[in-house]
């Protein structure tokens, strides 16, 4: 994992700061190397105040902002570098890093290639492109970083899907850390149905042709889809809602049909609908909204139901998987047997899974002696995606130092701890938001001068409370103020003590 930090030696003639600005720039560099990114940003900002045309300070502040996930600030600084130095190869490079950290891999690829076009010897940009290829190998839903042919892309013309991209996956169950219970459910309900349908039919088993993965965001639902594809040798089509729904009459239905038609041509094939609740929204209007936008979604759901009925009658090697963070918002008709009859909960990672996730994500990183158990304790309540990003950004720190000083070192424990402190826990806010939707609450109101207790029910029906009890339990647990405080204490103990 290699990046670049502009040094005084490499700056162009335009970048000739006054002594005070240069002094603040050097101070910021020391703070950056000590992983004090907020303080480094402050010093870079002071250097910029002293010299508003100091492009190196803008560049390095952009890197610090990117590490802290402040992407709009990072983008503004990178654009400022481009304004000051239109021929800069560093500015496109940092724009690529910003795009990559936001999982916009196509944009990242384009920016890295632009940096190389301006400087063909720019080794850091070349290595980032290579890193994207490695990510594509682990996440086949990501388009390849180099040499992606037009025929391998989804093509949309005038609101209609003309071609749908599909991919193969090299991921297997061995690449999915932890979650042995989920693996068994998936094997029994999906992999056997795809690989050995005749075996199940011989025992009178009715084959469901769709399953819903539900659970908190960033906990591995998409990764499981690719593991299933790898285990069964199936193709995968990622069905994106923004490519399906169109404002013009008939296009939405045509786009939905085009996805299933392409899937039949690519059979055996898994059609994956991420954020299924956004597409299969309840048609009773309970999700709010209305007007034309709501009617487009109703048309999408109706066509979706027709396509699922077609799969049920004539499967032709198709299997449909939906993923959602909010299963209670999905239209009930979609969830009935033989459409999406099975639901499998993908939970946040427990201690063992978090520990194994750190081990897995650092296989290609040059690390010093790392206490993986301590990292697992320090990330209690974090998602798999959080851990992935922490490992990626921890590797950025020594890379920047090496570019600045020429001294190579491994990624230390302190780099990981620093990233954990700056990254924070992304799931707490989600649990608090979901709790408002699904957990019943008691309110006291004054009516005619008398106190009355009113129970406001959440979105879940009694049947759904039972069906999604694992998620409901986790929401209650993780949004409880006392338990949230206890988790925070455990994290702080692991970060600062042992």
N, C-alpha and C positions, 0 to 999 in steps of 0.2 A: 504494500500500500504506500505509494509514493506521491508526494505533492510538491509544490514549489512555494517558496517565499522570496519575494524580491529582495535582493541584497544591494548594498550601496555600490558594490563593484559592477553589478549588472544593469544598473539604472541607466536610462538614456540621458542625453545631454539636457533635455528639458527638465529632468528631475534633479535640480541642483538646489537643495534646501538651504535655508539660512542656518547658522550654527545652533540657535535655540531649538528649531524644529528637528534638526539632526540629533540633538541631545535627547529630546523626548522620544524620538523614533528608536534610539538604541535602548532606552529604558523600557520601552514597550516590548522590544525583542526579548529582553531578559525575563520580563513578566510572562510573556508567551511561553518561553521554555520552561518556566516553573508551573505551567498549567493554570496561571492566574489570568484567565481570558478576559474577565470583566475589567480587571485593572489594566490589562494590556490595551483593551479598547479605549479606556479613558486616556491613556498616554498617547495612543495613536491619534485620538481626537484632538489632544492638545497640540500635537505636532502639526495637524491640519489647520488648526486655528492660527498657528504661527506662520504657516505657509500653505494657503489654500490650494496650491497647484502641486503639492507633494504627492505624486501618484503612487510611490512605493508605500506610503502610509495608508492610502485608500485601499491598496491591494491587500496588505497584511491585515488591515481591520476587517476587510471582507472575509478573509479566511477565519478570523476569530469569530465573527458573527455566524458564519456557516457552522462552525463547531458547536456553537451554542443554539443552533437551530433557528436563528433569527434571519430567516432567508430573505425577507423583503429588504432589511438593512444591508445584507450582504450583496444583494442584487444592485441596490442603489450605488454602493461603493464601486462595484465592478463596472457599472455603466459610467461612473465618473472617470475611471481609468481609461475606458474607451474614448470618452470625450477628450481627455487630456492627451491620449496617445492613440490615435485612430489605427495605427499599424501595430499596436501591442499584441504579442502572442500570449502574454500572461493573463490579460483580462478575459479572453475567451476561455482560457483554461480554468480560471476560478468560476466562471459562469457554468462550465461543465460540472464542476464539483457541486455547486449549488443545485443544479438540476438533478444530479445523481442522488444527492441526499434526500431529495423530494420524490425519488423513485420515478422521475421522468427520464427514462434511459435513452429514449430516442433523441430528446433534446441534448442530453449529456454527450451522446455520441457525436452529434452535429457540432457542438461547441469544441470538443477535443479535436475533431478533424479540422475545424477552422483554425485552431491554434497551430496544428501541424502544417497547415497550408501556409501560414505566415512564417513558420520556422520549422522546416522539415527535420531539424536535428533536436527538436524539443522532446527529450527523452521522457520527462514526466508525463506529458500528454499521451505519448505512445504507451506508457505503462498503465495509465488509467484506462485506455481502450482495451488493453489486455485484461485488466481487472474486470471490465464489463463483460468480456467473453467468459471469464470464470463465473461471474454471477449468472449469466445466461445458462451455463451448464447446470447450476444449482436450482435455477428458477426458469424452466423452459418457457414459461409464459412471457418472459422478457424477450423481445426481438434481439437477434444476434447483433453484437456490437460492430461487426465488420461484414461487409459483403452481403447485406440483406437484399435480396432481389425483390423487385416490385411484385412478382407473382406470389411472394410469400407474405404479402401484406393484405390486410383487409382493405377493400376498395369501396368507397361510398361516393355515388354520383347523384347529384340532385336529390338528396335525401333517401336514396335507395341503395341497399347493399348489393353490389354487383359481384363481389368476391369476398369470401370469409376465410381468414387465416386460421390454420390449425397447426399444432406442433406435436412432436413426440417428446416423451420425457425419459430421462435416464435415472430419475430418482426412484429409489426403492424404499420399502418400509424400514430398512436398516438405517436410512438417512433421517428418519423421523425419530427424534429423541423422546424417550419416555412414552407416556400415554398407551400402555399395554392394553388397558380395557377398551379404549377406542379402536385400537388396531384389530382386536378380536371381533368387535361389532362390525367394523368395516369389511373385514375378510369374509365373515359369515353372510352379510347382507348385500355386499356389492361385488367383491372380487369373485366369489363363487358364482354369482348370478351372471357375471360377464364371461368367466373362463369355462364354467361347467354348468350351463343351464339345464342340460339333459339330466345330469346327476340329481339336481334338485327336483326336477319334474318327476323323476322316477319315484321319489318319495312323497309326491303329492304336494310339494311346496309351491305356493303361488308366488310367482316372481314379481316383485315390485320393480318398476323401471325408473324410479326416481327416489332420491333421498335428500334430506335437508341437513346440512351441518349448521349448527347454531352455537353461539357463544360470544364472549367479548371480542373486540377487534384486535387483530394482530397476534392471535394465538395459534395460527397454523392451519386454518381451514383450506386456504388455497394450496398450501404445501402438501396437505393430505391428498388433494385432487391429483396433483402431479405424481405423488407416490403410487396412487391407485393406477394411474395411466402407465407408469413404469412397470408395475407388477403384472399388468394384464396385456401390455403391448398395444394399448389403445391410443388413438389420436385424441387430442384435446382441442376443443373450440371454446375460447373465452367469449361469451356473449355479453357485450357491453351495452348497457341501457342507452347511453348517448348515441350509439350507432343504430339502435332499434327504433326508438321513438322519434317520430317526425311529425311536424305540424300539418303537413298536407294530407288530405284524405286518401286513405288506402296504403300509404307508404309504410306505416307502422306494421300493418298486417303482412304486407309483402316482405318486409325485412325479417319478421319473425319466421315466416315460412322459408325464406332463403337460408336461414341458419340451420334449420332442420333438414332441408334438402342437401346442403353441403355436408352435414353430418352423415347422412345416409351414403353419400358418395365416398366418405372417408372412413366408413365402418371397418373394424370396430372403433367406435368413437364415443367419447364422453363430452356432452355439452354442459358447460359450467356457467351458471348464472350467479355471479357475485352480487351481493346486496339485493337478494331476491325480494326483500320487502319493498324496495323502491320500484320494482317492476310489477310484482304480483300484489300490488296494494289492494286492500279490501274495497270492493265495489259498492259498499253501502255508504261511502262518503265519510266513514268514521275517521279516516286519516286527515280530514280537513281539506280545505281548498275547494275548487270547483271550476266552472267555466270550461273553456276549451282545453286547458292543460289537463284537467281531470278527465275529460272525455277521451283524450289521446291515451291516457293510462288505462281507461276501461277497455278501449279497443285492443290495447296490447294484452291485457289479461284475457279477454275473450279469445283472441287468436292463440295465446299461449295454451289455454285449455283445449282448444281444437287440436293443436299440434301434439299435446300430451296424450289425447285420446287416440290420435293416429299412431303414436309410438306404442301405446298399449295394444292396439289391434294388430300392428305389424312392426315388431321391434327392430328387425333388421340390424342387429348388432349395436343398438343405441342404448346409452344410459345417461340420464339427466341428473345432475347434482346442483342443488341450490345452496348458497351460503348466506347467512343473515346474522346480524347482531340483535335483531328484534323480530323473532318468529311470530309474535302475536299480531303483527301488522300485515301478515300475509293472508291473502284471500282464502277463506276456508275451503273453497272448491279445489284449490290447488293442493291442499294438504290431505285430501281424501286418499284412501287406499288405491294403489296402482298409478297414482300420479306422483305425489310425494308422500308416500305412505309411511316411510321411516324417517325418524328424526334422531340425530346423533349429536350429543353435546360435546363440544371441543372446549375444555376448560382452560383457565389460565395455568401456566406452568407451576408445579409444586417445587419444593426444594431440590429434589433429585433431578427433575427435568431442567430446572434453571442451571444447575451445576453442569449437567451434560451439554446444555446449549452453549455455555461458555467454552467448554472443551471442543465442541464441534466447530464453533465459529472461529476458533483460533488455530485450527489445524494448519492454515496457510500463512499464519502470521509468525514472524520471529519473536518469540516471547522469552522473557527471563523466567525465573521461578515464580509461579503464580499460585496463590491459594484460592483454588476454584470454589471451595466451600465457603470462604469468606465472601466472595463475589455473589454466590447464590443467596447468602443471608442478606447482603446489602441490597439485593434487588427483589426482596419479598414484595409481591403484588405487581411486579413488572410483567409485561407481555414478552412473548418470543421475539416480536419485532423490535421491542425496546432493547433487548439483549443484543440482537444482530447489529443495531445501529451503534450501541455502546462500543462493541468490539471494533467496528469499522472506524469510528472516530478516535478511539484510543490508538490505533495504528497510525493515524495521521500525525500525532504529536512528535514522535521521534523522527518521522520523515521530514517534517518542517525543520527540526533541529539539524538534521544531517545536511539539508540543503543550505542552511545558514552557516554552519560551522565546519562542515566537511567531516564531522565525526559520526561514525555509525554506532548505533546502540540498539538493543532489543527493546521490545515493549515491556515496561515494568508494571508492577502492581499499582503503583501510584497513578499511572496513566488511566487504568481502568477505573480506579476510585474517583479520579477527577472527572471522568466522563459520567459516572453514575451521579455524582453530585450536581453536575450541570444539566444533565438530561432530565432528571425527575421521573416521576411515575405517571404515565399517561392514562392509566386505567381508572384511577380514583375519580376523576371528573366524569368519566363515562358511567361508572356505577352510580354516582350521585344523580346524574341525569335520568338514568333508566329507573331508578327507585321511584322518582316522582310519577312515572308512567304506570308502573305495575304493582306497587305496594299500596294497599289500602291505608288510609290515614283518617284519624279522628280529629274533627274541628269543633270548636265551641263557638256558637253564635248567639247573639242577643236578639230574641224575637219577642216583641210586646213587653220588653223589660224583664224577660225571663231567659235564663241560660238554657240553651238546647244543644245537645251533643249530636253531631251529624257525622256519619261514616261515609267518606267518599271512596268508592271502590276504584281500583286501578283498571287498566285495560284488560286484564286477564279474566277469562271466564273460569268457572270452577273446574271445567275439564282441562283448560290450559294450565291452571295452577298445578295440577297433577302431572301433566305431560312435560312441563318445563320446570319441574321442581328443583332440579339440580342447579339451573341458572338462577331461579328465584332465591335459593339458599345462598348462592354465592353473592348475589346482589345485596341481600340483607346483611350478610357477614361483612362484605367489603365496604359498605356504606355506613355501618354502625360507627358513630363517633368514638366510642371507647376503643373499639378494635382498630379503627384507623390510627388512633394515637399509639396503640400498642405496636402496630406495624412500623410506625415512624420511629419509635424508640429502638426497635430491633434493627432497623436500617442504620440509624445513627450509630448504634453500638458497633455494628460491623464495619462501618465506614471509618470511625475515628478511634476505635479501641483495638479490635482484633477480628 
